[in-house]
Amino acid sequence: MEQALGTLLPIGVAAALSSVPITAVILILLSDKRSHSALPFLLGWVFGTLLLVSVGTIAASSIPKPRPRHADTTTGVLEILLGAALVALSLRAMLHRRAAGAGQSSRWTKAISSLGPVKSLGVGLALNLRPKGLILSATASLALHSAKLGVRESAILVVLYTAVATSTVAIPVVATLASPHRMEPRLIEARDWLDEHGYVVTATITLLIGVIILGAGIAKL
């Protein structure tokens, strides 16, 4: 179980440091509707992450087991594909970071800031369906499948992964609702920093995790 946790943690960190959900929650927390929208957004984000990894883990259990002393070719190929997809996403983010332009950024800010509770819940759920979110959830599910754990151990690791992956949204929400005046300047600083540097952090970590998963898949062949 410890080895599986060691494999899951970097994937969870990559999910946690994704700039899109962090930016979205900061915009919600800086809006006038934060007391109504922040918790629904957090609930959608957490539940979506938990659901994707749980379903992925169940689906991964149907992957044929390799014969004794034979390579786990199926899992290896899937990991290579997922790792390559993460590398491709990170390179695309680096190359096209300015393609959206300031106008789209302004529209994104206005749209997120005006969300009510129901729409915030929906956005929290929907952000898990981004390509990166789906790939990371699938990668985590494959890691759990490869660990060959029991149902109880797998469930514990799914919850731990979800806690890590959603921590960068959960912590600002809890802290801001507890002390909004103290947190507001920090949220503004975080928003401005993410606007300038967030893509670098996200793309770099995604690239590193992609290379690691790619290497793990090759090693299984």
C-alpha positions, 0 to 999 in steps of 0.5 A: 500500500505504501508503494501505491501511495508513493505512486499516487501522490505525484499524480495527485500533486499534478492534479492539485496544481492545475491552474484552471480550478485554482483560478476558478475558485479564486475568482469565485472567492473574490466575487460578491457571491462567494458565500453562496457559490464557493462551497457548491463549487468545492463540492462539485470539484471533490465529488467529480474527482472522487467519482472519476477515480472510483469509476476508473479503478473499477473499470481498470479491474477488468484489464486482463491479468498477465500470466506469471512471468509475463510482462503486463503489456496491456497496462504498460501500453495504456500508461505509455498512451496516458504519459504521452498524452500528458507530455503533449498537453504540457507542450501545447500549454507552453506553446499556446499559452497566449493564444486565448488573449486578454479578451477571453480572460476577461470574459472568463473572469466575468462568467465565473464571478457571476455564477450562482450555487447550482451553476457553481456546482456544475462547473466544479463537476465539469472541470473534472472532464477536461482532458488533463483531468480525465487523463490524470484520473485514468493514470491514478486508476491504473496505478491502483490497478497495478498495486493489486490491492484489496477493496478496502485499501483501494478505497482508502487510497482513492480518498487520499488521492482525492484529498490531495488532488482537491486540496488547493481548492478546498483550503482557500475555500475554507480559509476564505469563508472563515476569514474573508477580510484576511484572505482577500489580499492573498487571493488577489496576489494569488490571482495575479501570480497565476495570471503571469506564472501559473501556466509554467508551473502547471505545464512543467509538473504535467510534463514531469509526471507524463515522462514518469508515467511514460517511463513506467509504461515502457518498463512494463513491456 
